[in-house]
Each structure stands twice: as structure tokens, then as C-alpha cells.
């Protein structure tokens, strides 16, 4: 608290600016210092909270249990909270503490700074660093019987995942507690990065001293190909990295004087900022074979010039949520983004959450072991998520996914591992996620039909595809789609008149309707045929008196080919081109004069 040095001080009465700032923030929150009502969540919500933080608990638990044994003689407990300050687990002898303290430190209690004022968990989150709060330094008087030391825990993706805290009676001496909590956090983050490594990724170890390589105190970096994807806190601090650089910063930008070559013996290395380290680089244990080059559609029509931006986001592992009318090309755009991204060597795996019966979605997504349920294949099934490993998982109509499965999907997306039905084993997976919907997801969240935390995980970036009738240069897209369907390969061409007619159509069914029509035209056409408006189904043909394109809009080569196809018959050629015979006669006369 500003102007209160007796409160804003450490146990040695030295001024503490961080504590001053925390008390000042606590005042701004409007907290009553005498309040003793503890903000906490309902028991049912705690189960969901624990499920969505399973990875944090998994990697923290062994270290936390060892830490709880170390502090047992101080009547203290070790607390693990999520990134908002909600207590997930409490380890240690809670019965040795006062009743009020036992209740306040139990799972489900909120210890954010805005909820409890100055406290180790909330203040550590506020400053993104370790801190210790002695009894009288707590903002709320009800907490001043406690000593607390805490440090944020960072996930491999650079985001804060939770907080590790030790809390105990303030009258005990705690000379080593903060150091213990720092060492424990370092151990947890080290193991978490190492165990998150995918078989197709590079692992880099750095340390200023040769003997420090392959020890807990080393800097860890993970690369997909040559792109930085993850790191531990030590690496981010020493190399001045931030999570926003993951997915875009390359090995060459970090280490411009080094080649990305595996080495079993640590080698000297110099960073771009002239920092000296010893480095060990481990190559992927599994690699993709290069995929055959594929035609990448031009997405400028659908994305209005943002296609490069979308590819960069997908390369960075950012989850995309595509909105648009039914049939507006959400899957078409997603497939094209996949082809242009670094995930193109993996599969594009699509699942329509609205088309699969609710009872089968779980087995389709997560797979199952042989005999996992009645009717299951005797060979089992790996599931769509494992099929998408190394590629893109496309979840169409995500708004129709049953609420009961949303928690499990969230867990897979956070932990990057999946366990099939009937199996106790999990498989690591690494894929990009694109989802699509025509529904209003925030409205579904408000109605309790969609998980808010899953929405934030799936909709890290959202984009809206305009309806087909609003696409610019639609004729160019029609021709590309025609080529993809095989029309060009069969020598079947569309007249400019037909193209102009299709471009003017309102397309209530969007890309899906257009694609269906082109497939019908292809099925009914002969190889080498030139299709005009007469080949269209009745409802697509231009109305009588509607103006058709002028001859100058026709390609010279097309006119020549049309005349050759009809053996010079002007009447048939003019009909195919959608122009009057007299126009072709005048053109022929001009060519003779020339």
C-alpha cells in the first residue's frame, strides 16, 4: 500500500516496491480488508476444472509430493492452482493447520489478487514471477496468519498454466521455502517440455557451461522443422523470447551462425545476440516422407486477400474457427489452407459433428480398443484424432458436438495426447485444428450448450467466409473448381455465356450448390464438348431477353476452337458462344480485310 512502509515491507523491514504495487492494486479492486468470505467454485465445477488441467497435474504431481514431504515439519502444505488462481490440489497435512486456514486452502478456492488482495498465488500471477508474502503483508486480515511463497508454472507453449505455492503458519521460520519452490518449478517445467516432445520435432539443449547440458538447469527449445514451437521458462528468459514468437521464429534467426545439424556431443554455439552456450541438438525420431506436390487453390476470393495471414496462423498452431452460411466453402477453404501450410505432409481429416450419431462420435474421434463395446471392430480403430497426427483435424459443425464430449476434446487439445476407448494407454499427437460452424457459438455458451473454455481453445482466431454471391471474380473460382473436378482434363470447356450466367446466379446453397451443378454438367457432357447455357438445368438458364456477353469478351482461341468444332458452321458456333450470327460474319469480314 502506497505510503504505508510498515505494511509494505519484508520481514527485515526493507522497502518492497512489488508489495507496494500489489497493495495499491488491491485497493483499486475495492476489496474490504476485513472480509472473511472466501470466493470459491461449486463442487461440480471443480471436476471440470480438474479435467481441463490434467496435464498440469500430471507433470507437477511427482515433484509436488516430494516437496510436501520436505516441508512436513513446518505444518505447511503445497498448493497447485490453475492460471486464474483457483486451487486444484492441496498436498500435505491439512489437519495441522487452523480450521479457517484448512477451508481457505482447500481445492476450489480462488486466490487471485482481485479476489483476495495481496497473496503469494495471486501476486505471483500478477507479476509473472516468484514472490513470498509474510503474514502481515497479506491484504486481507483473515490471511495474515499465513506465510506463502509461490511461483507461476509455464507450459511448453509459453503460456502460464498455473501456480505452485507453499503455505503455512506465519510464526514458523521459512529461510529456504522460496528457493525450494523455485527449484521445484524448474523441475516441473523441465520434465513437461521434454515429455511434450513429438517424435517429429527437434529438441535443443543449451547451457553456458559444458557440464550443465542435459541437466535440469539447461535451456530447452523445441522445433518443428526449423520453426520454434516450445521452450521452458529458462530459455525464454535468457533468450528474450515470448510466446507470440512460437510458430514463426526460425532456428536460423535465433542462431544465424549455426547449422541445424544433430550432434550427440555438446558443441559451442553463439546466438544472434552474441551469447555463448554449449548446445546439444537431437533430431526427430520420426520423419515424414515428402508429399507429392499438389495444386494449391487461390483463396483470394473466399478470404478477401487474407490467405497468407491464415496460413501463417495455421503454421503457428493457432486454432482457426471458420464461420459462414451453410455450404459457403468452409471445408474447401480449410483443405486449401492445409495444402499451403507446413502441415501439408500430414492428412486432412474431416469429421462432421452434426452428421454422426451422438453415440458414435466418441469412438470416431478418439478410437477404440478391440472389444471396447458391443459391435466394435475386432481390430479396433485408431480414431480421427490419431489419423490427423502431423496434419489438420477439421471439425465441421462443431456447434453440434454433444456437451458430454466437449470436456474430453478440450483435454486432448490441451495435452496433445489421446487414449482410445477401452485403453489405459495414451498416444502423443500433434496437429492443427480448424473448426467450422454456421451457428453462433457465444450464444450456445450463454445457453449452457457449449463449454466456454473449449470455445476459447478452438476459436483462437476466427474468420468469416462471405456467401458465394458476394465473392469477387467468381468466374475465376468456377474455372478453378471445374479444373479440380476434372473438366479440363477431359477437354470439356464452358462458354463465356455460361460462365456469365453462373456468375449472376444467387447461389443460396453457396459452394456446395455450385459444386453439385458442375458435377452434373460433367456427368452429362462428352469429352471435348463445349458447354453453353442450353446444357444448364432449366432453373439456372438466363431468362429470355437477358443480355449475353459481347463477342469482344470471348477469347480468340475459344472462337477459333468453336468454329473448328462445328466445321466452320457459323450458326452453331454463334449459338455455342452465345452471340448473334451476324456478329461472327462481321468479325470474319474484318479479318479478311486485314
HELIX and SHEET records of a PDB file:
HELIX    1   1 UNK A   17  UNK A   28  1                                  12    
HELIX    2   2 UNK A   43  UNK A   52  1                                  10    
HELIX    3   3 UNK A   54  UNK A   70  1                                  17    
HELIX    4   4 UNK A   72  UNK A   74  5                                   3    
HELIX    5   5 UNK A   94  UNK A   96  5                                   3    
HELIX    6   6 UNK A   99  UNK A  104  1                                   6    
HELIX    7   7 UNK A  113  UNK A  116  1                                   4    
HELIX    8   8 UNK A  120  UNK A  127  1                                   8    
HELIX    9   9 UNK A  135  UNK A  137  5                                   3    
HELIX   10  10 UNK A  141  UNK A  143  5                                   3    
HELIX   11  11 UNK A  177  UNK A  196  1                                  20    
HELIX   12  12 UNK A  210  UNK A  212  5                                   3    
HELIX   13  13 UNK A  233  UNK A  238  1                                   6    
HELIX   14  14 UNK A  243  UNK A  245  5                                   3    
HELIX   15  15 UNK A  251  UNK A  254  1                                   4    
HELIX   16  16 UNK A  300  UNK A  303  1                                   4    
HELIX   17  17 UNK A  307  UNK A  315  1                                   9    
HELIX   18  18 UNK A  330  UNK A  340  1                                  11    
HELIX   19  19 UNK A  358  UNK A  366  1                                   9    
HELIX   20  20 UNK A  384  UNK A  387  1                                   4    
HELIX   21  21 UNK A  398  UNK A  400  5                                   3    
HELIX   22  22 UNK A  403  UNK A  415  1                                  13    
HELIX   23  23 UNK A  441  UNK A  446  1                                   6    
HELIX   24  24 UNK A  452  UNK A  458  1                                   7    
HELIX   25  25 UNK A  468  UNK A  470  5                                   3    
HELIX   26  26 UNK A  474  UNK A  485  1                                  12    
HELIX   27  27 UNK A  496  UNK A  504  1                                   9    
HELIX   28  28 UNK A  510  UNK A  524  1                                  15    
HELIX   29  29 UNK A  533  UNK A  535  5                                   3    
HELIX   30  30 UNK A  538  UNK A  540  5                                   3    
HELIX   31  31 UNK A  551  UNK A  553  5                                   3    
HELIX   32  32 UNK A  556  UNK A  565  1                                  10    
HELIX   33  33 UNK A  570  UNK A  577  1                                   8    
HELIX   34  34 UNK A  581  UNK A  593  1                                  13    
SHEET    1   A 5 UNK A  87  UNK A  92  0                                        
SHEET    2   A 5 UNK A  77  UNK A  82 -1                                        
SHEET    3   A 5 UNK A 160  UNK A 169 -1                                        
SHEET    4   A 5 UNK A 146  UNK A 154 -1                                        
SHEET    5   A 5 UNK A 131  UNK A 133 -1                                        
SHEET    1   B 5 UNK A 227  UNK A 231  0                                        
SHEET    2   B 5 UNK A 219  UNK A 224 -1                                        
SHEET    3   B 5 UNK A 201  UNK A 207 -1                                        
SHEET    4   B 5 UNK A 276  UNK A 282 -1                                        
SHEET    5   B 5 UNK A 263  UNK A 270 -1                                        
SHEET    1   C 5 UNK A 348  UNK A 352  0                                        
SHEET    2   C 5 UNK A 392  UNK A 396  1                                        
SHEET    3   C 5 UNK A 432  UNK A 437  1                                        
SHEET    4   C 5 UNK A 320  UNK A 323  1                                        
SHEET    5   C 5 UNK A 461  UNK A 464  1                                        
SHEET    1   D 2 UNK A 417  UNK A 418  0                                        
SHEET    2   D 2 UNK A 427  UNK A 428 -1                                        
SHEET    1   E 2 UNK A 493  UNK A 494  0                                        
SHEET    2   E 2 UNK A 530  UNK A 531  1                                        
END                                                                             
